Amino acid sequence: MVKLLNFGVTWKYIQKKNLLSYVMDTSTFLKIELERVGREKGFVSNVRGYGTFIGFDTPSEDLADNLQKYLHRSGINLLRCGALTFGLRPALILGPKQGAILRDNLLYYAPNIYRH
């Protein structure tokens, strides 16, 4: 019973703050910016998803490992969903300002693609 009451309170808060629309706006922003990183840097491709489920691919497993380490050192934790794939699961309260931090870190990252 407590869980049902808790869910009811949570759902009312989500509706009151219009968080579902907010997360959709943020996910659209993230997808546009990830595609921009892909065009400018070349190591982000196949951007997909919507809402709280967004993903993108990298060209190699080594690059994905290095990118994950770089982002972690920058304070950003991205979920790996395979050897080449990252998954973003933004919270309902994540906004474009925080999405821009991810974009900026990806744009700043300079992978050494030719390293073996």
Secondary structure as GFF3:
##gff-version 3
##sequence-region A 1 116
A	DSSP	alpha_helix	2	16	.	.	.	ID=ss1
A	DSSP	alpha_helix	19	41	.	.	.	ID=ss2
A	DSSP	beta_strand	45	50	.	.	.	ID=ss3
A	DSSP	beta_strand	53	57	.	.	.	ID=ss4
A	DSSP	alpha_helix	61	73	.	.	.	ID=ss5
A	DSSP	beta_strand	79	80	.	.	.	ID=ss6
A	DSSP	beta_strand	85	88	.	.	.	ID=ss7
A	DSSP	alpha_helix	96	108	.	.	.	ID=ss8
###
